[in-house]
Amino acid sequence: MLFLAGDEGDAKATVKDLTAAFGFAPVSLGSLREGGRLMQFGGPPPPSNRTAPRPSLARLPIPPPSAQGSRP
């Protein structure tokens, strides 16, 4: 994950595309004033940009004991 902030829309889009091409997950935090403040040490936490819900561990299937292998 890589946080981005900037006032130039075209430049920010270029950096976002470049970092995504390298395998990062770019997250835009807004302008330099707003996003820069969020990225400072001790600043407020960044906003959540998740679009898909995270899977719940409670919904994951549990294999029956016989499928886990037998142990002496």
C-alpha positions in Angstrom: 0.0 0.0 0.0 1.3 3.4 -0.9 -0.3 6.7 0.2 -0.3 9.6 -2.3 -1.1 13.3 -1.8 -0.8 16.1 -4.3 -2.3 19.2 -5.8 -1.6 18.4 -9.5 -4.2 15.9 -10.7 -2.3 14.8 -13.8 0.9 14.3 -11.9 -0.9 12.4 -9.1 -2.6 10.1 -11.7 0.8 9.4 -13.3 2.4 8.4 -10.0 -0.7 6.3 -9.1 -0.4 4.4 -12.4 3.4 4.0 -12.0 3.2 2.7 -8.4 0.3 0.3 -9.4 2.5 -1.0 -12.3 5.2 -1.9 -9.7 2.6 -3.9 -7.6 1.8 -1.3 -4.9 -1.8 -0.4 -4.0 -1.9 3.4 -4.3 -4.3 5.2 -2.1 -5.0 8.9 -2.7 -5.3 11.0 0.4 -6.3 14.2 -1.3 -4.4 17.5 -1.6 -0.9 18.2 -0.1 -2.5 20.1 2.7 -5.0 17.4 3.7 -3.1 14.3 2.6 0.3 15.5 3.9 -1.2 16.0 7.3 -2.6 12.5 7.3 0.8 11.1 6.4 2.7 12.9 9.1 4.0 10.9 12.1 1.3 11.1 14.8 -1.3 12.4 12.4 -4.8 11.1 12.2 -5.3 7.6 10.6 -6.0 7.6 6.8 -9.5 7.0 5.6 -10.6 3.6 4.6 -10.9 3.2 0.9 -12.0 -0.4 0.8 -14.6 -1.2 -1.7 -15.0 -4.9 -1.1 -15.9 -6.3 2.3 -13.2 -8.3 4.1 -14.0 -12.0 4.5 -15.0 -13.0 7.9 -13.2 -15.9 9.5 -16.5 -17.1 10.9 -17.7 -17.9 7.4 -14.7 -20.0 6.3 -15.4 -23.7 6.0 -13.8 -25.9 8.6 -12.8 -29.3 7.2 -14.0 -32.4 9.1 -11.4 -34.1 11.4 -11.0 -37.0 8.9 -9.8 -34.5 6.2 -7.2 -33.0 8.5 -5.1 -36.2 8.7 -4.8 -38.6 11.5 -2.1 -38.3 14.2 -1.0 -41.0 16.6 
